[in-house]
């Protein structure tokens, strides 16, 4: 579980990142979760974009993605989800 100070720090790091994956009209599936899990292991911090034509609630998508990918939900802002997971092999982010 991340503290408020840690979330603020991660939000500041994520500000300059571009979304890597998009969730569209079809929602998300296990294949997308698998790709997100692999990518977040290398990057630790990533953004996922939820498109306007997505029929599901972005907050529900964010919680499910975080849970299934084993990551922490940092923030949902607009159509963007920010996820963090401490990497085992590629650790670069030191949390305060």
N, CA, C and O atoms as a GROMACS GRO file, in nm:
protein
  384
    1UNK      N    1   0.085  -0.119   0.000
    1UNK     CA    2   0.000   0.000   0.000
    1UNK      C    3   0.089   0.124   0.000
    1UNK      O    4   0.182   0.135   0.080
    2UNK      N    5   0.059   0.216  -0.090
    2UNK     CA    6   0.137   0.339  -0.101
    2UNK      C    7   0.083   0.446  -0.008
    2UNK      O    8  -0.038   0.458   0.012
    3UNK      N    9   0.174   0.525   0.049
    3UNK     CA   10   0.132   0.639   0.130
    3UNK      C   11   0.102   0.757   0.039
    3UNK      O   12   0.133   0.754  -0.080
    4UNK      N   13   0.042   0.862   0.095
    4UNK     CA   14   0.012   0.981   0.018
    4UNK      C   15   0.137   1.047  -0.037
    4UNK      O   16   0.137   1.095  -0.151
    5UNK      N   17   0.244   1.049   0.043
    5UNK     CA   18   0.370   1.109   0.000
    5UNK      C   19   0.430   1.030  -0.118
    5UNK      O   20   0.482   1.090  -0.212
    6UNK      N   21   0.422   0.899  -0.112
    6UNK     CA   22   0.474   0.815  -0.219
    6UNK      C   23   0.393   0.834  -0.347
    6UNK      O   24   0.449   0.840  -0.456
    7UNK      N   25   0.260   0.845  -0.333
    7UNK     CA   26   0.175   0.866  -0.451
    7UNK      C   27   0.206   1.000  -0.516
    7UNK      O   28   0.211   1.009  -0.639
    8UNK      N   29   0.226   1.106  -0.436
    8UNK     CA   30   0.262   1.236  -0.491
    8UNK      C   31   0.393   1.229  -0.568
    8UNK      O   32   0.404   1.286  -0.677
    9UNK      N   33   0.490   1.160  -0.512
    9UNK     CA   34   0.619   1.144  -0.577
    9UNK      C   35   0.604   1.069  -0.710
    9UNK      O   36   0.663   1.110  -0.810
   10UNK      N   37   0.527   0.962  -0.710
   10UNK     CA   38   0.507   0.884  -0.833
   10UNK      C   39   0.430   0.964  -0.938
   10UNK      O   40   0.459   0.954  -1.057
   11UNK      N   41   0.332   1.043  -0.894
   11UNK     CA   42   0.259   1.129  -0.989
   11UNK      C   43   0.354   1.228  -1.055
   11UNK      O   44   0.342   1.255  -1.174
   12UNK      N   45   0.448   1.283  -0.978
   12UNK     CA   46   0.543   1.378  -1.036
   12UNK      C   47   0.634   1.310  -1.138
   12UNK      O   48   0.668   1.369  -1.240
   13UNK      N   49   0.673   1.185  -1.113
   13UNK     CA   50   0.754   1.111  -1.209
   13UNK      C   51   0.674   1.073  -1.334
   13UNK      O   52   0.729   1.071  -1.444
   14UNK      N   53   0.548   1.044  -1.316
   14UNK     CA   54   0.464   0.999  -1.427
   14UNK      C   55   0.418   1.113  -1.517
   14UNK      O   56   0.370   1.089  -1.628
   15UNK      N   57   0.431   1.235  -1.470
   15UNK     CA   58   0.381   1.351  -1.546
   15UNK      C   59   0.436   1.354  -1.688
   15UNK      O   60   0.363   1.390  -1.781
   16UNK      N   61   0.562   1.319  -1.706
   16UNK     CA   62   0.626   1.330  -1.837
   16UNK      C   63   0.615   1.203  -1.921
   16UNK      O   64   0.663   1.199  -2.034
   17UNK      N   65   0.553   1.100  -1.867
   17UNK     CA   66   0.538   0.974  -1.940
   17UNK      C   67   0.421   0.981  -2.037
   17UNK      O   68   0.323   1.052  -2.013
   18UNK      N   69   0.431   0.906  -2.145
   18UNK     CA   70   0.321   0.891  -2.239
   18UNK      C   71   0.252   0.758  -2.212
   18UNK      O   72   0.317   0.662  -2.169
   19UNK      N   73   0.121   0.751  -2.236
   19UNK     CA   74   0.050   0.623  -2.217
   19UNK      C   75   0.105   0.517  -2.312
   19UNK      O   76   0.132   0.545  -2.429
   20UNK      N   77   0.121   0.397  -2.262
   20UNK     CA   78   0.177   0.288  -2.341
   20UNK      C   79   0.066   0.202  -2.401
   20UNK      O   80   0.076   0.159  -2.516
   21UNK      N   81  -0.038   0.178  -2.324
   21UNK     CA   82  -0.150   0.095  -2.369
   21UNK      C   83  -0.278   0.176  -2.369
   21UNK      O   84  -0.291   0.276  -2.298
   22UNK      N   85  -0.375   0.130  -2.451
   22UNK     CA   86  -0.506   0.195  -2.457
   22UNK      C   87  -0.614   0.091  -2.434
   22UNK      O   88  -0.606  -0.022  -2.482
   23UNK      N   89  -0.715   0.132  -2.359
   23UNK     CA   90  -0.833   0.048  -2.339
   23UNK      C   91  -0.945   0.113  -2.418
   23UNK      O   92  -0.979   0.229  -2.395
   24UNK      N   93  -1.002   0.039  -2.512
   24UNK     CA   94  -1.103   0.097  -2.602
   24UNK      C   95  -1.241   0.039  -2.580
   24UNK      O   96  -1.278  -0.002  -2.470
   25UNK      N   97  -1.315   0.036  -2.690
   25UNK     CA   98  -1.456  -0.004  -2.686
   25UNK      C   99  -1.475  -0.147  -2.633
   25UNK      O  100  -1.575  -0.176  -2.568
   26UNK      N  101  -1.381  -0.233  -2.660
   26UNK     CA  102  -1.393  -0.372  -2.617
   26UNK      C  103  -1.356  -0.395  -2.472
   26UNK      O  104  -1.364  -0.507  -2.423
   27UNK      N  105  -1.315  -0.290  -2.403
   27UNK     CA  106  -1.272  -0.306  -2.265
   27UNK      C  107  -1.132  -0.367  -2.263
   27UNK      O  108  -1.053  -0.344  -2.355
   28UNK      N  109  -1.101  -0.442  -2.160
   28UNK     CA  110  -0.970  -0.508  -2.156
   28UNK      C  111  -0.988  -0.657  -2.138
   28UNK      O  112  -1.092  -0.704  -2.090
   29UNK      N  113  -0.885  -0.732  -2.178
   29UNK     CA  114  -0.891  -0.876  -2.169
   29UNK      C  115  -0.763  -0.928  -2.105
   29UNK      O  116  -0.675  -0.849  -2.068
   30UNK      N  117  -0.751  -1.058  -2.092
   30UNK     CA  118  -0.635  -1.118  -2.026
   30UNK      C  119  -0.506  -1.092  -2.104
   30UNK      O  120  -0.399  -1.082  -2.044
   31UNK      N  121  -0.516  -1.081  -2.236
   31UNK     CA  122  -0.398  -1.054  -2.318
   31UNK      C  123  -0.340  -0.918  -2.284
   31UNK      O  124  -0.218  -0.903  -2.272
   32UNK      N  125  -0.427  -0.817  -2.269
   32UNK     CA  126  -0.382  -0.683  -2.233
   32UNK      C  127  -0.320  -0.683  -2.093
   32UNK      O  128  -0.218  -0.618  -2.071
   33UNK      N  129  -0.381  -0.754  -2.000
   33UNK     CA  130  -0.328  -0.763  -1.864
   33UNK      C  131  -0.189  -0.827  -1.866
   33UNK      O  132  -0.100  -0.783  -1.794
   34UNK      N  133  -0.171  -0.930  -1.949
   34UNK     CA  134  -0.041  -0.996  -1.960
   34UNK      C  135   0.065  -0.899  -2.011
   34UNK      O  136   0.176  -0.894  -1.958
   35UNK      N  137   0.031  -0.822  -2.115
   35UNK     CA  138   0.126  -0.725  -2.170
   35UNK      C  139   0.158  -0.615  -2.069
   35UNK      O  140   0.273  -0.573  -2.058
   36UNK      N  141   0.058  -0.569  -1.997
   36UNK     CA  142   0.081  -0.466  -1.895
   36UNK      C  143   0.171  -0.520  -1.784
   36UNK      O  144   0.260  -0.449  -1.737
   37UNK      N  145   0.149  -0.643  -1.741
   37UNK     CA  146   0.231  -0.704  -1.637
   37UNK      C  147   0.377  -0.713  -1.680
   37UNK      O  148   0.468  -0.686  -1.600
   38UNK      N  149   0.400  -0.751  -1.805
   38UNK     CA  150   0.537  -0.761  -1.856
   38UNK      C  151   0.602  -0.624  -1.865
   38UNK      O  152   0.718  -0.607  -1.828
   39UNK      N  153   0.528  -0.525  -1.915
   39UNK     CA  154   0.584  -0.392  -1.934
   39UNK      C  155   0.611  -0.323  -1.800
   39UNK      O  156   0.712  -0.254  -1.786
   40UNK      N  157   0.523  -0.341  -1.704
   40UNK     CA  158   0.539  -0.272  -1.576
   40UNK      C  159   0.654  -0.334  -1.495
   40UNK      O  160   0.712  -0.267  -1.409
   41UNK      N  161   0.688  -0.458  -1.523
   41UNK     CA  162   0.804  -0.519  -1.456
   41UNK      C  163   0.933  -0.450  -1.501
   41UNK      O  164   1.026  -0.435  -1.422
   42UNK      N  165   0.938  -0.408  -1.627
   42UNK     CA  166   1.058  -0.340  -1.677
   42UNK      C  167   1.059  -0.192  -1.643
   42UNK      O  168   1.165  -0.135  -1.617
   43UNK      N  169   0.943  -0.127  -1.644
   43UNK     CA  170   0.935   0.018  -1.627
   43UNK      C  171   0.905   0.064  -1.486
   43UNK      O  172   0.947   0.173  -1.447
   44UNK      N  173   0.836  -0.014  -1.409
   44UNK     CA  174   0.791   0.016  -1.273
   44UNK      C  175   0.674   0.114  -1.269
   44UNK      O  176   0.583   0.097  -1.188
   45UNK      N  177   0.674   0.216  -1.354
   45UNK     CA  178   0.570   0.319  -1.354
   45UNK      C  179   0.521   0.336  -1.496
   45UNK      O  180   0.601   0.353  -1.588
   46UNK      N  181   0.389   0.333  -1.515
   46UNK     CA  182   0.337   0.346  -1.650
   46UNK      C  183   0.199   0.408  -1.652
   46UNK      O  184   0.127   0.408  -1.552
   47UNK      N  185   0.164   0.461  -1.769
   47UNK     CA  186   0.031   0.517  -1.790
   47UNK      C  187  -0.045   0.429  -1.888
   47UNK      O  188   0.011   0.374  -1.983
   48UNK      N  189  -0.175   0.416  -1.862
   48UNK     CA  190  -0.266   0.346  -1.952
   48UNK      C  191  -0.378   0.443  -1.985
   48UNK      O  192  -0.435   0.505  -1.896
   49UNK      N  193  -0.409   0.456  -2.113
   49UNK     CA  194  -0.512   0.550  -2.157
   49UNK      C  195  -0.645   0.477  -2.176
   49UNK      O  196  -0.650   0.369  -2.234
   50UNK      N  197  -0.753   0.538  -2.125
   50UNK     CA  198  -0.887   0.485  -2.146
   50UNK      C  199  -0.955   0.576  -2.249
   50UNK      O  200  -0.975   0.694  -2.224
   51UNK      N  201  -0.989   0.519  -2.364
   51UNK     CA  202  -1.048   0.598  -2.471
   51UNK      C  203  -1.192   0.637  -2.441
   51UNK      O  204  -1.259   0.575  -2.358
   52UNK      N  205  -1.239   0.741  -2.508
   52UNK     CA  206  -1.375   0.791  -2.486
   52UNK      C  207  -1.482   0.690  -2.526
   52UNK      O  208  -1.591   0.690  -2.468
   53UNK      N  209  -1.452   0.603  -2.623
   53UNK     CA  210  -1.552   0.507  -2.668
   53UNK      C  211  -1.560   0.383  -2.580
   53UNK      O  212  -1.635   0.290  -2.610
   54UNK      N  213  -1.484   0.379  -2.472
   54UNK     CA  214  -1.488   0.266  -2.379
   54UNK      C  215  -1.619   0.273  -2.299
   54UNK      O  216  -1.652   0.377  -2.243
   55UNK      N  217  -1.691   0.162  -2.295
   55UNK     CA  218  -1.822   0.159  -2.232
   55UNK      C  219  -1.815   0.137  -2.080
   55UNK      O  220  -1.911   0.167  -2.009
   56UNK      N  221  -1.703   0.085  -2.032
   56UNK     CA  222  -1.690   0.056  -1.889
   56UNK      C  223  -1.642   0.180  -1.813
   56UNK      O  224  -1.588   0.273  -1.872
   57UNK      N  225  -1.663   0.179  -1.682
   57UNK     CA  226  -1.620   0.289  -1.597
   57UNK      C  227  -1.468   0.285  -1.581
   57UNK      O  228  -1.411   0.180  -1.553
   58UNK      N  229  -1.403   0.399  -1.598
   58UNK     CA  230  -1.256   0.403  -1.593
   58UNK      C  231  -1.201   0.369  -1.455
   58UNK      O  232  -1.091   0.315  -1.444
   59UNK      N  233  -1.276   0.400  -1.350
   59UNK     CA  234  -1.231   0.368  -1.214
   59UNK      C  235  -1.234   0.217  -1.189
   59UNK      O  236  -1.145   0.162  -1.124
   60UNK      N  237  -1.337   0.151  -1.241
   60UNK     CA  238  -1.345   0.006  -1.229
   60UNK      C  239  -1.235  -0.062  -1.309
   60UNK      O  240  -1.174  -0.159  -1.264
   61UNK      N  241  -1.210  -0.009  -1.430
   61UNK     CA  242  -1.102  -0.062  -1.514
   61UNK      C  243  -0.969  -0.048  -1.442
   61UNK      O  244  -0.890  -0.142  -1.440
   62UNK      N  245  -0.945   0.068  -1.383
   62UNK     CA  246  -0.818   0.094  -1.314
   62UNK      C  247  -0.798  -0.004  -1.198
   62UNK      O  248  -0.689  -0.060  -1.182
   63UNK      N  249  -0.901  -0.024  -1.118
   63UNK     CA  250  -0.889  -0.115  -1.004
   63UNK      C  251  -0.864  -0.259  -1.049
   63UNK      O  252  -0.782  -0.329  -0.991
   64UNK      N  253  -0.936  -0.302  -1.154
   64UNK     CA  254  -0.920  -0.438  -1.203
   64UNK      C  255  -0.782  -0.459  -1.266
   64UNK      O  256  -0.719  -0.562  -1.244
   65UNK      N  257  -0.736  -0.360  -1.344
   65UNK     CA  258  -0.603  -0.371  -1.406
   65UNK      C  259  -0.496  -0.380  -1.298
   65UNK      O  260  -0.405  -0.463  -1.308
   66UNK      N  261  -0.505  -0.295  -1.197
   66UNK     CA  262  -0.406  -0.296  -1.090
   66UNK      C  263  -0.407  -0.430  -1.017
   66UNK      O  264  -0.301  -0.486  -0.988
   67UNK      N  265  -0.524  -0.480  -0.989
   67UNK     CA  266  -0.536  -0.607  -0.916
   67UNK      C  267  -0.481  -0.724  -0.997
   67UNK      O  268  -0.404  -0.805  -0.946
   68UNK      N  269  -0.521  -0.732  -1.125
   68UNK     CA  270  -0.479  -0.845  -1.208
   68UNK      C  271  -0.331  -0.838  -1.246
   68UNK      O  272  -0.267  -0.941  -1.266
   69UNK      N  273  -0.277  -0.716  -1.257
   69UNK     CA  274  -0.135  -0.702  -1.292
   69UNK      C  275  -0.047  -0.705  -1.168
   69UNK      O  276   0.076  -0.705  -1.179
   70UNK      N  277  -0.107  -0.707  -1.050
   70UNK     CA  278  -0.030  -0.708  -0.927
   70UNK      C  279   0.037  -0.575  -0.899
   70UNK      O  280   0.142  -0.571  -0.835
   71UNK      N  281  -0.023  -0.466  -0.947
   71UNK     CA  282   0.036  -0.333  -0.934
   71UNK      C  283  -0.046  -0.248  -0.837
   71UNK      O  284  -0.155  -0.287  -0.794
   72UNK      N  285   0.009  -0.132  -0.804
   72UNK     CA  286  -0.060  -0.034  -0.719
   72UNK      C  287  -0.120   0.072  -0.809
   72UNK      O  288  -0.055   0.119  -0.902
   73UNK      N  289  -0.244   0.111  -0.781
   73UNK     CA  290  -0.308   0.220  -0.853
   73UNK      C  291  -0.262   0.351  -0.789
   73UNK      O  292  -0.288   0.376  -0.671
   74UNK      N  293  -0.194   0.434  -0.868
   74UNK     CA  294  -0.144   0.562  -0.818
   74UNK      C  295  -0.252   0.669  -0.835
   74UNK      O  296  -0.282   0.742  -0.741
   75UNK      N  297  -0.310   0.678  -0.957
   75UNK     CA  298  -0.406   0.784  -0.983
   75UNK      C  299  -0.487   0.753  -1.108
   75UNK      O  300  -0.438   0.687  -1.200
   76UNK      N  301  -0.610   0.802  -1.110
   76UNK     CA  302  -0.691   0.806  -1.231
   76UNK      C  303  -0.723   0.952  -1.253
   76UNK      O  304  -0.793   1.013  -1.172
   77UNK      N  305  -0.674   1.008  -1.362
   77UNK     CA  306  -0.698   1.148  -1.391
   77UNK      C  307  -0.740   1.159  -1.537
   77UNK      O  308  -0.668   1.118  -1.627
   78UNK      N  309  -0.858   1.215  -1.559
   78UNK     CA  310  -0.912   1.221  -1.694
   78UNK      C  311  -0.931   1.080  -1.746
   78UNK      O  312  -0.997   0.998  -1.682
   79UNK      N  313  -0.874   1.053  -1.861
   79UNK     CA  314  -0.881   0.919  -1.918
   79UNK      C  315  -0.752   0.842  -1.901
   79UNK      O  316  -0.725   0.749  -1.976
   80UNK      N  317  -0.671   0.881  -1.803
   80UNK     CA  318  -0.540   0.820  -1.785
   80UNK      C  319  -0.530   0.751  -1.650
   80UNK      O  320  -0.567   0.807  -1.546
   81UNK      N  321  -0.478   0.629  -1.652
   81UNK     CA  322  -0.455   0.550  -1.532
   81UNK      C  323  -0.305   0.540  -1.511
   81UNK      O  324  -0.230   0.508  -1.603
   82UNK      N  325  -0.260   0.568  -1.389
   82UNK     CA  326  -0.118   0.556  -1.356
   82UNK      C  327  -0.101   0.437  -1.262
   82UNK      O  328  -0.164   0.430  -1.157
   83UNK      N  329  -0.014   0.344  -1.302
   83UNK     CA  330   0.011   0.223  -1.226
   83UNK      C  331   0.158   0.214  -1.185
   83UNK      O  332   0.247   0.258  -1.259
   84UNK      N  333   0.184   0.158  -1.067
   84UNK     CA  334   0.320   0.138  -1.019
   84UNK      C  335   0.335  -0.003  -0.963
   84UNK      O  336   0.246  -0.055  -0.895
   85UNK      N  337   0.448  -0.063  -0.995
   85UNK     CA  338   0.482  -0.193  -0.936
   85UNK      C  339   0.633  -0.198  -0.922
   85UNK      O  340   0.706  -0.176  -1.018
   86UNK      N  341   0.679  -0.227  -0.802
   86UNK     CA  342   0.823  -0.235  -0.778
   86UNK      C  343   0.881  -0.352  -0.856
   86UNK      O  344   0.834  -0.465  -0.844
   87UNK      N  345   0.983  -0.325  -0.935
   87UNK     CA  346   1.046  -0.426  -1.019
   87UNK      C  347   1.142  -0.512  -0.938
   87UNK      O  348   1.209  -0.462  -0.847
   88UNK      N  349   1.150  -0.640  -0.970
   88UNK     CA  350   1.243  -0.729  -0.904
   88UNK      C  351   1.384  -0.716  -0.965
   88UNK      O  352   1.484  -0.718  -0.894
   89UNK      N  353   1.389  -0.704  -1.099
   89UNK     CA  354   1.516  -0.704  -1.171
   89UNK      C  355   1.562  -0.567  -1.218
   89UNK      O  356   1.682  -0.544  -1.230
   90UNK      N  357   1.470  -0.476  -1.244
   90UNK     CA  358   1.502  -0.345  -1.303
   90UNK      C  359   1.464  -0.230  -1.211
   90UNK      O  360   1.403  -0.133  -1.257
   91UNK      N  361   1.498  -0.238  -1.084
   91UNK     CA  362   1.457  -0.136  -0.987
   91UNK      C  363   1.531  -0.005  -1.012
   91UNK      O  364   1.654   0.000  -1.006
   92UNK      N  365   1.455   0.102  -1.040
   92UNK     CA  366   1.514   0.233  -1.064
   92UNK      C  367   1.452   0.340  -0.975
   92UNK      O  368   1.516   0.442  -0.947
   93UNK      N  369   1.329   0.320  -0.930
   93UNK     CA  370   1.259   0.420  -0.851
   93UNK      C  371   1.276   0.391  -0.704
   93UNK      O  372   1.245   0.282  -0.657
   94UNK      N  373   1.327   0.490  -0.631
   94UNK     CA  374   1.338   0.482  -0.485
   94UNK      C  375   1.227   0.564  -0.424
   94UNK      O  376   1.225   0.687  -0.439
   95UNK      N  377   1.134   0.500  -0.356
   95UNK     CA  378   1.022   0.572  -0.295
   95UNK      C  379   1.067   0.644  -0.168
   95UNK      O  380   1.153   0.594  -0.094
   96UNK      N  381   1.009   0.763  -0.142
   96UNK     CA  382   1.044   0.836  -0.019
   96UNK      C  383   0.990   0.766   0.105
   96UNK      O  384   1.010   0.814   0.217
   0.00000   0.00000   0.00000
